[in-house]
Amino acid sequence: MVFKRIQAIISSQLNIPENELTPHTSFRRHLNVDSLDVFQIIMEIEREFDVDIPAHKIKHIKNIEDIVEYIKLQKGLD
């Protein structure tokens, strides 16, 4: 559920088909996004899930799974 919602956000923001995004998709290596793209994606995810992702956490986000795990932890989801 969390992954699918994040997948949809990234797909919309970057105009990439959802089926090309997996939990292991790397922002830098696979998607070739810059820091502004990541910032916009993070802002949309924060709105969608009503969470705050601090800047020091954003630096450590390398792939979609990292965001999914952070959201699950913040929301107490499995």
mmCIF file of the N, C-alpha and C atoms, coordinates in Angstrom:
data_MODEL
# 
_entry.id   MODEL 
# 
loop_
_atom_site.group_PDB 
_atom_site.id 
_atom_site.type_symbol 
_atom_site.label_atom_id 
_atom_site.label_alt_id 
_atom_site.label_comp_id 
_atom_site.label_asym_id 
_atom_site.label_entity_id 
_atom_site.label_seq_id 
_atom_site.pdbx_PDB_ins_code 
_atom_site.Cartn_x 
_atom_site.Cartn_y 
_atom_site.Cartn_z 
_atom_site.occupancy 
_atom_site.B_iso_or_equiv 
_atom_site.pdbx_formal_charge 
_atom_site.auth_seq_id 
_atom_site.auth_comp_id 
_atom_site.auth_asym_id 
_atom_site.auth_atom_id 
_atom_site.pdbx_PDB_model_num 
ATOM 1   N N  . MET A 1 1  ? 0.821  -1.203 0.000   1.00 0.00 ? 1  MET A N  1 
ATOM 2   C CA . MET A 1 1  ? 0.000  0.000  0.000   1.00 0.00 ? 1  MET A CA 1 
ATOM 3   C C  . MET A 1 1  ? 0.862  1.263  0.000   1.00 0.00 ? 1  MET A C  1 
ATOM 4   N N  . VAL A 1 2  ? 1.812  1.351  0.936   1.00 0.00 ? 2  VAL A N  1 
ATOM 5   C CA . VAL A 1 2  ? 2.687  2.521  0.997   1.00 0.00 ? 2  VAL A CA 1 
ATOM 6   C C  . VAL A 1 2  ? 3.505  2.610  -0.288  1.00 0.00 ? 2  VAL A C  1 
ATOM 7   N N  . PHE A 1 3  ? 4.071  1.478  -0.700  1.00 0.00 ? 3  PHE A N  1 
ATOM 8   C CA . PHE A 1 3  ? 4.880  1.482  -1.919  1.00 0.00 ? 3  PHE A CA 1 
ATOM 9   C C  . PHE A 1 3  ? 4.063  1.957  -3.116  1.00 0.00 ? 3  PHE A C  1 
ATOM 10  N N  . LYS A 1 4  ? 2.852  1.453  -3.273  1.00 0.00 ? 4  LYS A N  1 
ATOM 11  C CA . LYS A 1 4  ? 2.024  1.819  -4.424  1.00 0.00 ? 4  LYS A CA 1 
ATOM 12  C C  . LYS A 1 4  ? 1.729  3.318  -4.440  1.00 0.00 ? 4  LYS A C  1 
ATOM 13  N N  . ARG A 1 5  ? 1.487  3.899  -3.278  1.00 0.00 ? 5  ARG A N  1 
ATOM 14  C CA . ARG A 1 5  ? 1.207  5.338  -3.207  1.00 0.00 ? 5  ARG A CA 1 
ATOM 15  C C  . ARG A 1 5  ? 2.453  6.153  -3.559  1.00 0.00 ? 5  ARG A C  1 
ATOM 16  N N  . ILE A 1 6  ? 3.598  5.718  -3.047  1.00 0.00 ? 6  ILE A N  1 
ATOM 17  C CA . ILE A 1 6  ? 4.851  6.412  -3.357  1.00 0.00 ? 6  ILE A CA 1 
ATOM 18  C C  . ILE A 1 6  ? 5.202  6.223  -4.830  1.00 0.00 ? 6  ILE A C  1 
ATOM 19  N N  . GLN A 1 7  ? 4.989  5.032  -5.324  1.00 0.00 ? 7  GLN A N  1 
ATOM 20  C CA . GLN A 1 7  ? 5.229  4.735  -6.735  1.00 0.00 ? 7  GLN A CA 1 
ATOM 21  C C  . GLN A 1 7  ? 4.402  5.683  -7.620  1.00 0.00 ? 7  GLN A C  1 
ATOM 22  N N  . ALA A 1 8  ? 3.146  5.889  -7.270  1.00 0.00 ? 8  ALA A N  1 
ATOM 23  C CA . ALA A 1 8  ? 2.272  6.780  -8.041  1.00 0.00 ? 8  ALA A CA 1 
ATOM 24  C C  . ALA A 1 8  ? 2.765  8.227  -7.991  1.00 0.00 ? 8  ALA A C  1 
ATOM 25  N N  . ILE A 1 9  ? 3.228  8.667  -6.831  1.00 0.00 ? 9  ILE A N  1 
ATOM 26  C CA . ILE A 1 9  ? 3.746  10.031 -6.691  1.00 0.00 ? 9  ILE A CA 1 
ATOM 27  C C  . ILE A 1 9  ? 4.968  10.224 -7.575  1.00 0.00 ? 9  ILE A C  1 
ATOM 28  N N  . ILE A 1 10 ? 5.910  9.295  -7.494  1.00 0.00 ? 10 ILE A N  1 
ATOM 29  C CA . ILE A 1 10 ? 7.139  9.411  -8.282  1.00 0.00 ? 10 ILE A CA 1 
ATOM 30  C C  . ILE A 1 10 ? 6.820  9.342  -9.770  1.00 0.00 ? 10 ILE A C  1 
ATOM 31  N N  . SER A 1 11 ? 5.937  8.452  -10.136 1.00 0.00 ? 11 SER A N  1 
ATOM 32  C CA . SER A 1 11 ? 5.527  8.321  -11.534 1.00 0.00 ? 11 SER A CA 1 
ATOM 33  C C  . SER A 1 11 ? 4.956  9.640  -12.048 1.00 0.00 ? 11 SER A C  1 
ATOM 34  N N  . SER A 1 12 ? 4.102  10.251 -11.262 1.00 0.00 ? 12 SER A N  1 
ATOM 35  C CA . SER A 1 12 ? 3.483  11.516 -11.641 1.00 0.00 ? 12 SER A CA 1 
ATOM 36  C C  . SER A 1 12 ? 4.506  12.650 -11.716 1.00 0.00 ? 12 SER A C  1 
ATOM 37  N N  . GLN A 1 13 ? 5.368  12.742 -10.723 1.00 0.00 ? 13 GLN A N  1 
ATOM 38  C CA . GLN A 1 13 ? 6.359  13.821 -10.664 1.00 0.00 ? 13 GLN A CA 1 
ATOM 39  C C  . GLN A 1 13 ? 7.384  13.737 -11.796 1.00 0.00 ? 13 GLN A C  1 
ATOM 40  N N  . LEU A 1 14 ? 7.787  12.508 -12.141 1.00 0.00 ? 14 LEU A N  1 
ATOM 41  C CA . LEU A 1 14 ? 8.861  12.335 -13.120 1.00 0.00 ? 14 LEU A CA 1 
ATOM 42  C C  . LEU A 1 14 ? 8.372  11.869 -14.488 1.00 0.00 ? 14 LEU A C  1 
ATOM 43  N N  . ASN A 1 15 ? 7.055  11.670 -14.599 1.00 0.00 ? 15 ASN A N  1 
ATOM 44  C CA . ASN A 1 15 ? 6.473  11.205 -15.859 1.00 0.00 ? 15 ASN A CA 1 
ATOM 45  C C  . ASN A 1 15 ? 7.112  9.889  -16.320 1.00 0.00 ? 15 ASN A C  1 
ATOM 46  N N  . ILE A 1 16 ? 7.174  8.939  -15.389 1.00 0.00 ? 16 ILE A N  1 
ATOM 47  C CA . ILE A 1 16 ? 7.728  7.607  -15.635 1.00 0.00 ? 16 ILE A CA 1 
ATOM 48  C C  . ILE A 1 16 ? 6.621  6.599  -15.354 1.00 0.00 ? 16 ILE A C  1 
ATOM 49  N N  . PRO A 1 17 ? 6.456  5.595  -16.213 1.00 0.00 ? 17 PRO A N  1 
ATOM 50  C CA . PRO A 1 17 ? 5.430  4.579  -15.948 1.00 0.00 ? 17 PRO A CA 1 
ATOM 51  C C  . PRO A 1 17 ? 5.658  3.884  -14.600 1.00 0.00 ? 17 PRO A C  1 
ATOM 52  N N  . GLU A 1 18 ? 4.577  3.690  -13.859 1.00 0.00 ? 18 GLU A N  1 
ATOM 53  C CA . GLU A 1 18 ? 4.678  3.066  -12.535 1.00 0.00 ? 18 GLU A CA 1 
ATOM 54  C C  . GLU A 1 18 ? 5.360  1.710  -12.586 1.00 0.00 ? 18 GLU A C  1 
ATOM 55  N N  . ASN A 1 19 ? 5.115  0.932  -13.645 1.00 0.00 ? 19 ASN A N  1 
ATOM 56  C CA . ASN A 1 19 ? 5.688  -0.410 -13.701 1.00 0.00 ? 19 ASN A CA 1 
ATOM 57  C C  . ASN A 1 19 ? 7.206  -0.410 -13.856 1.00 0.00 ? 19 ASN A C  1 
ATOM 58  N N  . GLU A 1 20 ? 7.803  0.739  -14.108 1.00 0.00 ? 20 GLU A N  1 
ATOM 59  C CA . GLU A 1 20 ? 9.259  0.849  -14.188 1.00 0.00 ? 20 GLU A CA 1 
ATOM 60  C C  . GLU A 1 20 ? 9.883  1.166  -12.829 1.00 0.00 ? 20 GLU A C  1 
ATOM 61  N N  . LEU A 1 21 ? 9.063  1.396  -11.828 1.00 0.00 ? 21 LEU A N  1 
ATOM 62  C CA . LEU A 1 21 ? 9.544  1.757  -10.495 1.00 0.00 ? 21 LEU A CA 1 
ATOM 63  C C  . LEU A 1 21 ? 9.385  0.577  -9.545  1.00 0.00 ? 21 LEU A C  1 
ATOM 64  N N  . THR A 1 22 ? 10.502 0.118  -8.993  1.00 0.00 ? 22 THR A N  1 
ATOM 65  C CA . THR A 1 22 ? 10.489 -0.977 -8.023  1.00 0.00 ? 22 THR A CA 1 
ATOM 66  C C  . THR A 1 22 ? 11.004 -0.448 -6.694  1.00 0.00 ? 22 THR A C  1 
ATOM 67  N N  . PRO A 1 23 ? 10.876 -1.217 -5.618  1.00 0.00 ? 23 PRO A N  1 
ATOM 68  C CA . PRO A 1 23 ? 11.426 -0.757 -4.340  1.00 0.00 ? 23 PRO A CA 1 
ATOM 69  C C  . PRO A 1 23 ? 12.926 -0.461 -4.406  1.00 0.00 ? 23 PRO A C  1 
ATOM 70  N N  . HIS A 1 24 ? 13.629 -1.150 -5.288  1.00 0.00 ? 24 HIS A N  1 
ATOM 71  C CA . HIS A 1 24 ? 15.082 -0.977 -5.366  1.00 0.00 ? 24 HIS A CA 1 
ATOM 72  C C  . HIS A 1 24 ? 15.522 0.059  -6.392  1.00 0.00 ? 24 HIS A C  1 
ATOM 73  N N  . THR A 1 25 ? 14.569 0.751  -6.991  1.00 0.00 ? 25 THR A N  1 
ATOM 74  C CA . THR A 1 25 ? 14.910 1.797  -7.955  1.00 0.00 ? 25 THR A CA 1 
ATOM 75  C C  . THR A 1 25 ? 15.661 2.914  -7.242  1.00 0.00 ? 25 THR A C  1 
ATOM 76  N N  . SER A 1 26 ? 16.868 3.191  -7.725  1.00 0.00 ? 26 SER A N  1 
ATOM 77  C CA . SER A 1 26 ? 17.717 4.234  -7.154  1.00 0.00 ? 26 SER A CA 1 
ATOM 78  C C  . SER A 1 26 ? 17.392 5.575  -7.803  1.00 0.00 ? 26 SER A C  1 
ATOM 79  N N  . PHE A 1 27 ? 17.274 6.599  -6.980  1.00 0.00 ? 27 PHE A N  1 
ATOM 80  C CA . PHE A 1 27 ? 16.981 7.928  -7.518  1.00 0.00 ? 27 PHE A CA 1 
ATOM 81  C C  . PHE A 1 27 ? 18.099 8.427  -8.424  1.00 0.00 ? 27 PHE A C  1 
ATOM 82  N N  . ARG A 1 28 ? 19.311 8.282  -8.002  1.00 0.00 ? 28 ARG A N  1 
ATOM 83  C CA . ARG A 1 28 ? 20.436 8.809  -8.771  1.00 0.00 ? 28 ARG A CA 1 
ATOM 84  C C  . ARG A 1 28 ? 20.815 7.876  -9.937  1.00 0.00 ? 28 ARG A C  1 
ATOM 85  N N  . ARG A 1 29 ? 20.967 6.595  -9.649  1.00 0.00 ? 29 ARG A N  1 
ATOM 86  C CA . ARG A 1 29 ? 21.462 5.653  -10.654 1.00 0.00 ? 29 ARG A CA 1 
ATOM 87  C C  . ARG A 1 29 ? 20.419 5.320  -11.720 1.00 0.00 ? 29 ARG A C  1 
ATOM 88  N N  . HIS A 1 30 ? 19.193 5.015  -11.306 1.00 0.00 ? 30 HIS A N  1 
ATOM 89  C CA . HIS A 1 30 ? 18.174 4.582  -12.257 1.00 0.00 ? 30 HIS A CA 1 
ATOM 90  C C  . HIS A 1 30 ? 17.331 5.732  -12.811 1.00 0.00 ? 30 HIS A C  1 
ATOM 91  N N  . LEU A 1 31 ? 17.015 6.680  -11.970 1.00 0.00 ? 31 LEU A N  1 
ATOM 92  C CA . LEU A 1 31 ? 16.116 7.755  -12.390 1.00 0.00 ? 31 LEU A CA 1 
ATOM 93  C C  . LEU A 1 31 ? 16.845 9.021  -12.814 1.00 0.00 ? 31 LEU A C  1 
ATOM 94  N N  . ASN A 1 32 ? 18.128 9.115  -12.442 1.00 0.00 ? 32 ASN A N  1 
ATOM 95  C CA . ASN A 1 32 ? 18.951 10.260 -12.819 1.00 0.00 ? 32 ASN A CA 1 
ATOM 96  C C  . ASN A 1 32 ? 18.303 11.590 -12.426 1.00 0.00 ? 32 ASN A C  1 
ATOM 97  N N  . VAL A 1 33 ? 17.796 11.656 -11.196 1.00 0.00 ? 33 VAL A N  1 
ATOM 98  C CA . VAL A 1 33 ? 17.152 12.882 -10.727 1.00 0.00 ? 33 VAL A CA 1 
ATOM 99  C C  . VAL A 1 33 ? 18.152 13.762 -9.985  1.00 0.00 ? 33 VAL A C  1 
ATOM 100 N N  . ASP A 1 34 ? 17.890 15.044 -9.988  1.00 0.00 ? 34 ASP A N  1 
ATOM 101 C CA . ASP A 1 34 ? 18.738 15.964 -9.243  1.00 0.00 ? 34 ASP A CA 1 
ATOM 102 C C  . ASP A 1 34 ? 18.100 16.262 -7.889  1.00 0.00 ? 34 ASP A C  1 
ATOM 103 N N  . SER A 1 35 ? 18.767 17.067 -7.104  1.00 0.00 ? 35 SER A N  1 
ATOM 104 C CA . SER A 1 35 ? 18.290 17.342 -5.745  1.00 0.00 ? 35 SER A CA 1 
ATOM 105 C C  . SER A 1 35 ? 16.944 18.071 -5.749  1.00 0.00 ? 35 SER A C  1 
ATOM 106 N N  . LEU A 1 36 ? 16.680 18.898 -6.748  1.00 0.00 ? 36 LEU A N  1 
ATOM 107 C CA . LEU A 1 36 ? 15.388 19.585 -6.832  1.00 0.00 ? 36 LEU A CA 1 
ATOM 108 C C  . LEU A 1 36 ? 14.260 18.583 -7.078  1.00 0.00 ? 36 LEU A C  1 
ATOM 109 N N  . ASP A 1 37 ? 14.496 17.623 -7.963  1.00 0.00 ? 37 ASP A N  1 
ATOM 110 C CA . ASP A 1 37 ? 13.496 16.576 -8.206  1.00 0.00 ? 37 ASP A CA 1 
ATOM 111 C C  . ASP A 1 37 ? 13.201 15.804 -6.924  1.00 0.00 ? 37 ASP A C  1 
ATOM 112 N N  . VAL A 1 38 ? 14.258 15.416 -6.216  1.00 0.00 ? 38 VAL A N  1 
ATOM 113 C CA . VAL A 1 38 ? 14.083 14.668 -4.966  1.00 0.00 ? 38 VAL A CA 1 
ATOM 114 C C  . VAL A 1 38 ? 13.299 15.509 -3.970  1.00 0.00 ? 38 VAL A C  1 
ATOM 115 N N  . PHE A 1 39 ? 13.633 16.792 -3.861  1.00 0.00 ? 39 PHE A N  1 
ATOM 116 C CA . PHE A 1 39 ? 12.937 17.692 -2.945  1.00 0.00 ? 39 PHE A CA 1 
ATOM 117 C C  . PHE A 1 39 ? 11.443 17.752 -3.266  1.00 0.00 ? 39 PHE A C  1 
ATOM 118 N N  . GLN A 1 40 ? 11.103 17.879 -4.536  1.00 0.00 ? 40 GLN A N  1 
ATOM 119 C CA . GLN A 1 40 ? 9.693  17.951 -4.937  1.00 0.00 ? 40 GLN A CA 1 
ATOM 120 C C  . GLN A 1 40 ? 8.964  16.641 -4.640  1.00 0.00 ? 40 GLN A C  1 
ATOM 121 N N  . ILE A 1 41 ? 9.627  15.528 -4.885  1.00 0.00 ? 41 ILE A N  1 
ATOM 122 C CA . ILE A 1 41 ? 9.037  14.220 -4.585  1.00 0.00 ? 41 ILE A CA 1 
ATOM 123 C C  . ILE A 1 41 ? 8.806  14.084 -3.089  1.00 0.00 ? 41 ILE A C  1 
ATOM 124 N N  . ILE A 1 42 ? 9.797  14.456 -2.298  1.00 0.00 ? 42 ILE A N  1 
ATOM 125 C CA . ILE A 1 42 ? 9.688  14.358 -0.836  1.00 0.00 ? 42 ILE A CA 1 
ATOM 126 C C  . ILE A 1 42 ? 8.553  15.241 -0.332  1.00 0.00 ? 42 ILE A C  1 
ATOM 127 N N  . MET A 1 43 ? 8.439  16.452 -0.859  1.00 0.00 ? 43 MET A N  1 
ATOM 128 C CA . MET A 1 43 ? 7.355  17.347 -0.430  1.00 0.00 ? 43 MET A CA 1 
ATOM 129 C C  . MET A 1 43 ? 5.990  16.723 -0.700  1.00 0.00 ? 43 MET A C  1 
ATOM 130 N N  . GLU A 1 44 ? 5.838  16.117 -1.854  1.00 0.00 ? 44 GLU A N  1 
ATOM 131 C CA . GLU A 1 44 ? 4.565  15.483 -2.203  1.00 0.00 ? 44 GLU A CA 1 
ATOM 132 C C  . GLU A 1 44 ? 4.289  14.279 -1.295  1.00 0.00 ? 44 GLU A C  1 
ATOM 133 N N  . ILE A 1 45 ? 5.313  13.508 -1.001  1.00 0.00 ? 45 ILE A N  1 
ATOM 134 C CA . ILE A 1 45 ? 5.162  12.354 -0.099  1.00 0.00 ? 45 ILE A CA 1 
ATOM 135 C C  . ILE A 1 45 ? 4.792  12.825 1.303   1.00 0.00 ? 45 ILE A C  1 
ATOM 136 N N  . GLU A 1 46 ? 5.420  13.905 1.767   1.00 0.00 ? 46 GLU A N  1 
ATOM 137 C CA . GLU A 1 46 ? 5.084  14.453 3.087   1.00 0.00 ? 46 GLU A CA 1 
ATOM 138 C C  . GLU A 1 46 ? 3.613  14.860 3.140   1.00 0.00 ? 46 GLU A C  1 
ATOM 139 N N  . ARG A 1 47 ? 3.126  15.485 2.085   1.00 0.00 ? 47 ARG A N  1 
ATOM 140 C CA . ARG A 1 47 ? 1.708  15.872 2.031   1.00 0.00 ? 47 ARG A CA 1 
ATOM 141 C C  . ARG A 1 47 ? 0.803  14.638 2.018   1.00 0.00 ? 47 ARG A C  1 
ATOM 142 N N  . GLU A 1 48 ? 1.142  13.686 1.192   1.00 0.00 ? 48 GLU A N  1 
ATOM 143 C CA . GLU A 1 48 ? 0.318  12.482 1.032   1.00 0.00 ? 48 GLU A CA 1 
ATOM 144 C C  . GLU A 1 48 ? 0.183  11.694 2.334   1.00 0.00 ? 48 GLU A C  1 
ATOM 145 N N  . PHE A 1 49 ? 1.286  11.582 3.075   1.00 0.00 ? 49 PHE A N  1 
ATOM 146 C CA . PHE A 1 49 ? 1.298  10.751 4.276   1.00 0.00 ? 49 PHE A CA 1 
ATOM 147 C C  . PHE A 1 49 ? 1.233  11.554 5.574   1.00 0.00 ? 49 PHE A C  1 
ATOM 148 N N  . ASP A 1 50 ? 1.195  12.884 5.458   1.00 0.00 ? 50 ASP A N  1 
ATOM 149 C CA . ASP A 1 50 ? 1.160  13.760 6.631   1.00 0.00 ? 50 ASP A CA 1 
ATOM 150 C C  . ASP A 1 50 ? 2.311  13.443 7.587   1.00 0.00 ? 50 ASP A C  1 
ATOM 151 N N  . VAL A 1 51 ? 3.522  13.452 7.034   1.00 0.00 ? 51 VAL A N  1 
ATOM 152 C CA . VAL A 1 51 ? 4.737  13.223 7.818   1.00 0.00 ? 51 VAL A CA 1 
ATOM 153 C C  . VAL A 1 51 ? 5.747  14.310 7.475   1.00 0.00 ? 51 VAL A C  1 
ATOM 154 N N  . ASP A 1 52 ? 6.746  14.424 8.327   1.00 0.00 ? 52 ASP A N  1 
ATOM 155 C CA . ASP A 1 52 ? 7.858  15.330 8.073   1.00 0.00 ? 52 ASP A CA 1 
ATOM 156 C C  . ASP A 1 52 ? 9.105  14.475 7.898   1.00 0.00 ? 52 ASP A C  1 
ATOM 157 N N  . ILE A 1 53 ? 9.796  14.679 6.795   1.00 0.00 ? 53 ILE A N  1 
ATOM 158 C CA . ILE A 1 53 ? 11.052 13.965 6.566   1.00 0.00 ? 53 ILE A CA 1 
ATOM 159 C C  . ILE A 1 53 ? 12.164 15.004 6.684   1.00 0.00 ? 53 ILE A C  1 
ATOM 160 N N  . PRO A 1 54 ? 12.907 14.982 7.794   1.00 0.00 ? 54 PRO A N  1 
ATOM 161 C CA . PRO A 1 54 ? 13.950 15.983 8.019   1.00 0.00 ? 54 PRO A CA 1 
ATOM 162 C C  . PRO A 1 54 ? 15.065 15.900 6.971   1.00 0.00 ? 54 PRO A C  1 
ATOM 163 N N  . ALA A 1 55 ? 15.712 17.028 6.736   1.00 0.00 ? 55 ALA A N  1 
ATOM 164 C CA . ALA A 1 55 ? 16.779 17.101 5.731   1.00 0.00 ? 55 ALA A CA 1 
ATOM 165 C C  . ALA A 1 55 ? 17.875 16.075 5.983   1.00 0.00 ? 55 ALA A C  1 
ATOM 166 N N  . HIS A 1 56 ? 18.217 15.845 7.255   1.00 0.00 ? 56 HIS A N  1 
ATOM 167 C CA . HIS A 1 56 ? 19.292 14.884 7.527   1.00 0.00 ? 56 HIS A CA 1 
ATOM 168 C C  . HIS A 1 56 ? 18.885 13.458 7.169   1.00 0.00 ? 56 HIS A C  1 
ATOM 169 N N  . LYS A 1 57 ? 17.587 13.175 7.115   1.00 0.00 ? 57 LYS A N  1 
ATOM 170 C CA . LYS A 1 57 ? 17.096 11.863 6.672   1.00 0.00 ? 57 LYS A CA 1 
ATOM 171 C C  . LYS A 1 57 ? 17.077 11.786 5.148   1.00 0.00 ? 57 LYS A C  1 
ATOM 172 N N  . ILE A 1 58 ? 16.737 12.887 4.512   1.00 0.00 ? 58 ILE A N  1 
ATOM 173 C CA . ILE A 1 58 ? 16.659 12.913 3.048   1.00 0.00 ? 58 ILE A CA 1 
ATOM 174 C C  . ILE A 1 58 ? 18.013 12.568 2.436   1.00 0.00 ? 58 ILE A C  1 
ATOM 175 N N  . LYS A 1 59 ? 19.093 13.031 3.057   1.00 0.00 ? 59 LYS A N  1 
ATOM 176 C CA . LYS A 1 59 ? 20.434 12.747 2.543   1.00 0.00 ? 59 LYS A CA 1 
ATOM 177 C C  . LYS A 1 59 ? 20.701 11.253 2.437   1.00 0.00 ? 59 LYS A C  1 
ATOM 178 N N  . HIS A 1 60 ? 20.044 10.463 3.284   1.00 0.00 ? 60 HIS A N  1 
ATOM 179 C CA . HIS A 1 60 ? 20.305 9.023  3.330   1.00 0.00 ? 60 HIS A CA 1 
ATOM 180 C C  . HIS A 1 60 ? 19.339 8.205  2.477   1.00 0.00 ? 60 HIS A C  1 
ATOM 181 N N  . ILE A 1 61 ? 18.411 8.863  1.831   1.00 0.00 ? 61 ILE A N  1 
ATOM 182 C CA . ILE A 1 61 ? 17.454 8.157  0.975   1.00 0.00 ? 61 ILE A CA 1 
ATOM 183 C C  . ILE A 1 61 ? 18.105 7.910  -0.380  1.00 0.00 ? 61 ILE A C  1 
ATOM 184 N N  . LYS A 1 62 ? 18.293 6.646  -0.681  1.00 0.00 ? 62 LYS A N  1 
ATOM 185 C CA . LYS A 1 62 ? 18.945 6.270  -1.939  1.00 0.00 ? 62 LYS A CA 1 
ATOM 186 C C  . LYS A 1 62 ? 17.975 5.665  -2.948  1.00 0.00 ? 62 LYS A C  1 
ATOM 187 N N  . ASN A 1 63 ? 16.952 4.979  -2.438  1.00 0.00 ? 63 ASN A N  1 
ATOM 188 C CA . ASN A 1 63 ? 16.013 4.311  -3.341  1.00 0.00 ? 63 ASN A CA 1 
ATOM 189 C C  . ASN A 1 63 ? 14.595 4.408  -2.783  1.00 0.00 ? 63 ASN A C  1 
ATOM 190 N N  . ILE A 1 64 ? 13.651 3.899  -3.532  1.00 0.00 ? 64 ILE A N  1 
ATOM 191 C CA . ILE A 1 64 ? 12.245 3.995  -3.138  1.00 0.00 ? 64 ILE A CA 1 
ATOM 192 C C  . ILE A 1 64 ? 11.987 3.240  -1.839  1.00 0.00 ? 64 ILE A C  1 
ATOM 193 N N  . GLU A 1 65 ? 12.633 2.107  -1.677  1.00 0.00 ? 65 GLU A N  1 
ATOM 194 C CA . GLU A 1 65 ? 12.446 1.313  -0.465  1.00 0.00 ? 65 GLU A CA 1 
ATOM 195 C C  . GLU A 1 65 ? 12.825 2.100  0.793   1.00 0.00 ? 65 GLU A C  1 
ATOM 196 N N  . ASP A 1 66 ? 13.853 2.935  0.709   1.00 0.00 ? 66 ASP A N  1 
ATOM 197 C CA . ASP A 1 66 ? 14.253 3.757  1.858   1.00 0.00 ? 66 ASP A CA 1 
ATOM 198 C C  . ASP A 1 66 ? 13.105 4.669  2.301   1.00 0.00 ? 66 ASP A C  1 
ATOM 199 N N  . ILE A 1 67 ? 12.405 5.255  1.343   1.00 0.00 ? 67 ILE A N  1 
ATOM 200 C CA . ILE A 1 67 ? 11.275 6.127  1.674   1.00 0.00 ? 67 ILE A CA 1 
ATOM 201 C C  . ILE A 1 67 ? 10.126 5.308  2.253   1.00 0.00 ? 67 ILE A C  1 
ATOM 202 N N  . VAL A 1 68 ? 9.836  4.175  1.627   1.00 0.00 ? 68 VAL A N  1 
ATOM 203 C CA . VAL A 1 68 ? 8.753  3.307  2.100   1.00 0.00 ? 68 VAL A CA 1 
ATOM 204 C C  . VAL A 1 68 ? 8.996  2.906  3.551   1.00 0.00 ? 68 VAL A C  1 
ATOM 205 N N  . GLU A 1 69 ? 10.208 2.480  3.854   1.00 0.00 ? 69 GLU A N  1 
ATOM 206 C CA . GLU A 1 69 ? 10.527 2.046  5.220   1.00 0.00 ? 69 GLU A CA 1 
ATOM 207 C C  . GLU A 1 69 ? 10.417 3.204  6.208   1.00 0.00 ? 69 GLU A C  1 
ATOM 208 N N  . TYR A 1 70 ? 10.856 4.391  5.812   1.00 0.00 ? 70 TYR A N  1 
ATOM 209 C CA . TYR A 1 70 ? 10.752 5.551  6.692   1.00 0.00 ? 70 TYR A CA 1 
ATOM 210 C C  . TYR A 1 70 ? 9.288  5.873  6.983   1.00 0.00 ? 70 TYR A C  1 
ATOM 211 N N  . ILE A 1 71 ? 8.448  5.872  5.958   1.00 0.00 ? 71 ILE A N  1 
ATOM 212 C CA . ILE A 1 71 ? 7.022  6.164  6.136   1.00 0.00 ? 71 ILE A CA 1 
ATOM 213 C C  . ILE A 1 71 ? 6.382  5.119  7.040   1.00 0.00 ? 71 ILE A C  1 
ATOM 214 N N  . LYS A 1 72 ? 6.678  3.856  6.798   1.00 0.00 ? 72 LYS A N  1 
ATOM 215 C CA . LYS A 1 72 ? 6.118  2.782  7.627   1.00 0.00 ? 72 LYS A CA 1 
ATOM 216 C C  . LYS A 1 72 ? 6.519  2.959  9.088   1.00 0.00 ? 72 LYS A C  1 
ATOM 217 N N  . LEU A 1 73 ? 7.772  3.308  9.318   1.00 0.00 ? 73 LEU A N  1 
ATOM 218 C CA . LEU A 1 73 ? 8.257  3.523  10.681  1.00 0.00 ? 73 LEU A CA 1 
ATOM 219 C C  . LEU A 1 73 ? 7.523  4.689  11.338  1.00 0.00 ? 73 LEU A C  1 
ATOM 220 N N  . GLN A 1 74 ? 7.377  5.792  10.621  1.00 0.00 ? 74 GLN A N  1 
ATOM 221 C CA . GLN A 1 74 ? 6.717  6.972  11.171  1.00 0.00 ? 74 GLN A CA 1 
ATOM 222 C C  . GLN A 1 74 ? 5.235  6.748  11.433  1.00 0.00 ? 74 GLN A C  1 
ATOM 223 N N  . LYS A 1 75 ? 4.610  5.932  10.611  1.00 0.00 ? 75 LYS A N  1 
ATOM 224 C CA . LYS A 1 75 ? 3.171  5.691  10.725  1.00 0.00 ? 75 LYS A CA 1 
ATOM 225 C C  . LYS A 1 75 ? 2.833  4.433  11.518  1.00 0.00 ? 75 LYS A C  1 
ATOM 226 N N  . GLY A 1 76 ? 3.859  3.696  11.950  1.00 0.00 ? 76 GLY A N  1 
ATOM 227 C CA . GLY A 1 76 ? 3.612  2.476  12.713  1.00 0.00 ? 76 GLY A CA 1 
ATOM 228 C C  . GLY A 1 76 ? 2.971  1.380  11.882  1.00 0.00 ? 76 GLY A C  1 
ATOM 229 N N  . LEU A 1 77 ? 3.382  1.279  10.624  1.00 0.00 ? 77 LEU A N  1 
ATOM 230 C CA . LEU A 1 77 ? 2.824  0.280  9.709   1.00 0.00 ? 77 LEU A CA 1 
ATOM 231 C C  . LEU A 1 77 ? 3.815  -0.857 9.498   1.00 0.00 ? 77 LEU A C  1 
ATOM 232 N N  . ASP A 1 78 ? 3.283  -1.995 9.092   1.00 0.00 ? 78 ASP A N  1 
ATOM 233 C CA . ASP A 1 78 ? 4.159  -3.135 8.771   1.00 0.00 ? 78 ASP A CA 1 
ATOM 234 C C  . ASP A 1 78 ? 4.303  -3.320 7.299   1.00 0.00 ? 78 ASP A C  1 
# 
